[in-house]
Amino acid sequence: MKLQDSFDLNINITLTIDPKSKTIIRSWTDDSIRYSPEELIELEIKNQSTKDSWLELNKSKVDTITKNQIVNNLTNQIDLDRNHYLITWTYGSKHMGKDETKVLNDIKNIRHRIIKLFHQNFKGRDRRKPNDEFPNQYYFLEKHKDGQYHIHLLMESIDPDLLASSLDKDSFSYRYNWIRSKILNRSHSKKMIITKKMIDRYPDYVNHKLADRTYDTISIYDDWMISRFICEYMTHFQNDQRWGLSNLSNSPENIHSKVIESKFEMRGKIGYLNKDQYFILNSEDYLGHLVPQYSDYQL
């Protein structure tokens, strides 16, 4: 029986058996010779279709390994036994907050102004703090469908001794009492601590210890009061009181503050701040919610 001396693998490689040495010789075939022009076009279309299908599949794929790593990393770094303020700032106009570079600069300014509130002579920038005891600040971005960002701050609670020493200083005391008065002078519904919007989104808040309470019924040392003060301080911008940032919304309904008081809630918020949309492979928003350059977390 005569053996076949050439095997066509239907690709651009051909294996040929040398009749003398009986060894296999591999040779390459130019596709332009192997196929007709029509077949080459058909092959190119098929290859491109396969490539497009692969890219589309991976474009919508959530990188769960990286997400889990980051969530676990943040959970291990954040002190779960300590109260934290969760503050959200939005922009005052739909035309603002769409340039990521400018938004990041706003975060840098927010961080610096919070530290300067309690340490007036502090000169540091970026991620520096006046000391290791100063509350850690963790910033996250959230991007709307229209391209506008809003800013989340997860911040360790202010120590009562730090607040007391700050209130002894005229500049801080003036600012704290001014913002607090602005909050307390609103109508009853607008100075509720646990708002209707919070209850609508998280029904368990109806049983919170501060449900049906207003800010004028709690101490100036209460974490809920301090959280709201920091939230509104950063939006307070007037001719003679340029304390906050002018481009942030100063509407009480468009800025939010609360206190996270349990490990269970904190774990949930860490998950919330790390939505799947920021872990989709090959997307422009991949890991775009993280702000390590102005935060006290390490990635």
C-alpha positions as CSV (number, residue, x, y, z in Angstrom):
1,M,0.0,0.0,0.0
2,K,1.4,3.3,-1.0
3,L,1.6,5.8,1.9
4,Q,0.4,9.4,1.4
5,D,3.4,11.6,1.3
6,S,1.7,15.0,2.0
7,F,-0.9,16.0,4.6
8,D,-2.9,19.2,4.1
9,L,-4.0,20.4,7.6
10,N,-6.4,23.0,6.1
11,I,-4.3,25.8,7.5
12,N,-1.2,27.5,6.1
13,I,1.0,24.6,7.3
14,T,1.6,21.5,5.3
15,L,3.4,18.4,6.7
16,T,5.4,16.4,4.1
17,I,7.2,13.1,4.6
18,D,10.7,13.0,3.0
19,P,10.8,9.7,1.0
20,K,14.5,9.2,1.7
21,S,14.8,10.1,5.4
22,K,11.2,9.3,6.3
23,T,11.3,12.5,8.4
24,I,8.5,15.1,8.5
25,I,9.1,18.4,6.8
26,R,6.9,21.3,7.8
27,S,6.3,24.0,5.2
28,W,4.3,27.2,5.3
29,T,1.9,28.1,2.5
30,D,1.1,31.7,1.7
31,D,-2.7,32.2,2.0
32,S,-2.7,34.4,-1.1
33,I,-1.6,31.4,-3.1
34,R,-3.7,28.8,-1.2
35,Y,-7.0,30.7,-1.5
36,S,-8.7,32.6,-4.2
37,P,-9.3,36.4,-3.7
38,E,-13.0,35.6,-2.9
39,E,-12.0,33.0,-0.4
40,L,-9.5,35.3,1.2
41,I,-12.2,38.0,1.7
42,E,-14.5,35.4,3.2
43,L,-11.8,34.2,5.5
44,E,-11.0,37.7,6.7
45,I,-14.6,38.4,7.4
46,K,-14.8,35.2,9.4
47,N,-11.7,36.0,11.4
48,Q,-12.9,39.5,12.1
49,S,-16.3,38.2,13.2
50,T,-14.6,35.8,15.7
51,K,-12.4,38.6,17.0
52,D,-15.3,41.0,17.5
53,S,-17.3,38.2,19.3
54,W,-14.4,37.6,21.6
55,L,-13.9,41.3,22.4
56,E,-17.7,41.8,23.0
57,L,-17.7,38.8,25.3
58,N,-14.8,40.1,27.4
59,K,-16.0,43.7,27.3
60,S,-19.1,42.8,29.3
61,K,-17.2,40.4,31.6
62,V,-16.9,41.5,35.3
63,D,-13.4,41.0,36.7
64,T,-14.6,39.3,39.8
65,I,-11.1,38.3,41.0
66,T,-9.9,41.9,41.1
67,K,-13.2,43.1,42.6
68,N,-13.0,40.5,45.4
69,Q,-9.3,41.4,46.0
70,I,-10.1,45.2,46.3
71,V,-13.2,44.6,48.5
72,N,-11.3,42.3,50.8
73,N,-8.3,44.7,50.9
74,L,-10.6,47.7,51.9
75,T,-12.4,45.6,54.4
76,N,-9.1,44.7,56.1
77,Q,-7.8,48.3,56.1
78,I,-11.0,50.0,57.4
79,D,-11.6,49.9,61.1
80,L,-14.9,48.1,61.3
81,D,-15.3,48.8,65.0
82,R,-15.4,52.6,64.5
83,N,-18.2,54.8,63.4
84,H,-17.8,56.3,59.9
85,Y,-19.5,59.2,58.1
86,L,-20.7,58.4,54.6
87,I,-21.1,61.8,52.8
88,T,-22.1,62.3,49.2
89,W,-21.7,65.5,47.2
90,T,-23.2,66.2,43.8
91,Y,-22.6,69.1,41.5
92,G,-24.7,72.2,41.2
93,S,-25.2,72.1,37.5
94,K,-25.5,69.4,34.8
95,H,-22.6,71.0,33.0
96,M,-20.2,70.5,36.0
97,G,-18.6,67.4,37.3
98,K,-17.9,65.8,33.9
99,D,-14.2,66.4,33.7
100,E,-12.5,63.7,35.7
101,T,-9.3,65.7,36.2
102,K,-11.3,68.6,37.7
103,V,-13.4,66.2,39.9
104,L,-10.2,64.7,41.3
105,N,-8.9,68.2,42.0
106,D,-12.2,68.9,43.9
107,I,-11.5,65.8,46.0
108,K,-8.0,67.0,46.7
109,N,-9.4,70.3,47.9
110,I,-12.2,68.7,50.0
111,R,-9.6,66.5,51.8
112,H,-7.3,69.5,52.5
113,R,-10.2,71.7,53.7
114,I,-11.5,69.0,56.1
115,I,-8.0,68.7,57.7
116,K,-7.5,72.4,57.8
117,L,-10.8,72.7,59.7
118,F,-9.3,70.9,62.7
119,H,-5.6,71.7,62.1
120,Q,-5.5,75.3,60.9
121,N,-1.7,75.4,60.4
122,F,-1.5,72.2,58.4
123,K,0.4,72.7,55.2
124,G,0.4,69.2,53.7
125,R,-1.2,68.2,50.5
126,D,-2.3,65.1,48.6
127,R,-2.5,62.1,51.0
128,R,-0.6,63.6,53.9
129,K,-2.2,64.0,57.3
130,P,-1.2,66.1,60.3
131,N,-0.7,62.9,62.4
132,D,-1.6,59.2,62.4
133,E,-4.5,59.8,64.8
134,F,-6.4,62.1,62.4
135,P,-9.4,60.3,60.9
136,N,-8.8,58.4,57.7
137,Q,-10.6,59.5,54.6
138,Y,-11.6,57.1,51.8
139,Y,-12.9,58.7,48.6
140,F,-14.8,57.0,45.8
141,L,-16.3,58.3,42.5
142,E,-19.6,57.4,41.0
143,K,-20.4,58.1,37.3
144,H,-23.9,58.8,36.0
145,K,-25.0,57.7,32.6
146,D,-24.8,61.3,31.3
147,G,-21.1,61.3,32.3
148,Q,-21.4,63.4,35.4
149,Y,-19.7,62.3,38.6
150,H,-20.6,62.6,42.2
151,I,-18.3,62.1,45.1
152,H,-18.5,59.7,48.1
153,L,-16.5,60.2,51.2
154,L,-16.2,57.4,53.8
155,M,-14.5,59.0,56.8
156,E,-13.7,57.8,60.3
157,S,-15.6,59.6,63.0
158,I,-14.1,62.7,64.7
159,D,-12.8,62.0,68.2
160,P,-14.7,64.0,70.8
161,D,-11.5,65.4,72.2
162,L,-10.5,66.7,68.8
163,L,-13.9,68.3,68.4
164,A,-13.7,69.8,71.9
165,S,-10.2,71.3,71.3
166,S,-11.4,72.7,67.9
167,L,-14.5,74.3,69.4
168,D,-12.1,76.2,71.8
169,K,-10.8,78.0,68.8
170,D,-12.8,81.0,67.7
171,S,-12.5,80.3,63.9
172,F,-13.7,76.7,64.1
173,S,-16.4,77.5,66.7
174,Y,-17.8,80.3,64.5
175,R,-17.9,78.1,61.4
176,Y,-19.4,75.1,63.3
177,N,-22.2,77.1,64.9
178,W,-22.9,79.0,61.6
179,I,-23.4,75.8,59.6
180,R,-25.3,74.2,62.5
181,S,-27.7,77.2,62.7
182,K,-28.3,77.0,58.9
183,I,-29.3,73.3,59.4
184,L,-31.5,74.0,62.4
185,N,-33.3,77.0,60.9
186,R,-34.9,74.9,58.1
187,S,-38.4,73.6,58.1
188,H,-39.2,70.5,60.1
189,S,-39.1,68.1,57.1
190,K,-35.8,69.5,55.9
191,K,-34.0,69.0,59.2
192,M,-35.0,65.4,59.8
193,I,-32.0,63.2,60.6
194,I,-33.4,60.1,59.0
195,T,-35.0,61.3,55.8
196,K,-37.9,59.9,53.9
197,K,-35.5,59.2,51.0
198,M,-33.4,57.1,53.3
199,I,-36.4,55.1,54.6
200,D,-37.7,54.6,51.0
201,R,-34.4,53.1,50.0
202,Y,-33.6,51.2,53.2
203,P,-36.9,50.5,55.1
204,D,-35.0,49.3,58.2
205,Y,-34.2,52.9,59.0
206,V,-37.8,53.3,60.2
207,N,-36.6,51.5,63.3
208,H,-33.4,53.6,63.8
209,K,-33.0,55.3,67.2
210,L,-33.0,58.7,65.5
211,A,-36.1,58.1,63.3
212,D,-38.5,61.0,63.7
213,R,-35.8,63.1,65.3
214,T,-34.4,66.4,64.0
215,Y,-30.9,67.8,64.2
216,D,-31.9,70.3,67.0
217,T,-32.6,67.4,69.3
218,I,-29.1,65.9,69.3
219,S,-25.8,67.0,70.8
220,I,-23.2,69.0,68.9
221,Y,-20.9,66.0,69.6
222,D,-23.2,63.5,68.0
223,D,-21.7,61.8,65.0
224,W,-24.8,62.5,62.9
225,M,-24.4,66.2,63.6
226,I,-20.7,66.2,62.8
227,S,-21.3,64.2,59.6
228,R,-24.0,66.7,58.5
229,F,-21.7,69.7,59.4
230,I,-18.9,68.4,57.2
231,C,-21.3,67.7,54.4
232,E,-22.8,71.2,54.4
233,Y,-19.6,73.0,55.2
234,M,-18.0,71.8,52.0
235,T,-20.9,73.4,49.9
236,H,-20.9,76.7,51.8
237,F,-19.5,79.3,49.5
238,Q,-20.5,83.0,49.9
239,N,-18.7,86.3,49.2
240,D,-17.4,86.6,52.7
241,Q,-17.5,82.9,53.6
242,R,-15.7,80.9,50.9
243,W,-15.3,77.8,53.1
244,G,-16.4,75.1,50.7
245,L,-16.3,74.6,46.9
246,S,-18.5,76.8,44.7
247,N,-19.3,74.1,42.1
248,L,-20.9,71.7,44.6
249,S,-24.7,71.7,45.0
250,N,-25.8,73.4,48.2
251,S,-29.3,72.0,48.1
252,P,-30.0,69.9,51.2
253,E,-31.9,67.4,49.0
254,N,-28.9,66.8,46.6
255,I,-26.2,66.2,49.2
256,H,-26.4,63.4,51.7
257,S,-24.8,62.4,55.0
258,K,-25.2,59.5,57.4
259,V,-23.3,57.5,60.0
260,I,-22.4,53.9,59.6
261,E,-22.6,52.3,63.0
262,S,-22.2,48.5,62.5
263,K,-19.8,46.1,60.9
264,F,-22.6,44.6,58.9
265,E,-23.6,48.0,57.4
266,M,-19.9,48.8,56.7
267,R,-19.4,45.6,54.8
268,G,-22.5,46.4,52.7
269,K,-21.3,49.9,52.0
270,I,-17.9,48.7,50.9
271,G,-19.7,46.5,48.4
272,Y,-22.0,49.3,47.3
273,L,-19.0,51.6,46.6
274,N,-17.4,48.9,44.4
275,K,-20.2,48.3,41.9
276,D,-19.7,45.7,39.1
277,Q,-19.7,48.5,36.5
278,Y,-16.2,49.5,37.6
279,F,-14.8,46.0,37.1
280,I,-15.9,45.4,33.5
281,L,-12.9,44.4,31.5
282,N,-11.8,46.6,28.6
283,S,-14.2,49.4,29.7
284,E,-13.2,53.0,30.1
285,D,-14.6,53.0,33.7
286,Y,-12.5,50.0,34.8
287,L,-11.3,50.8,38.4
288,G,-12.3,54.4,37.7
289,H,-14.2,54.8,41.0
290,L,-11.0,54.5,43.1
291,V,-9.1,57.6,44.3
292,P,-6.0,56.2,46.1
293,Q,-4.0,59.4,45.5
294,Y,-6.2,61.4,47.9
295,S,-7.4,58.5,50.1
296,D,-6.0,56.7,53.1
297,Y,-6.4,53.3,51.6
298,Q,-3.7,51.2,49.8
299,L,-4.6,49.1,46.8
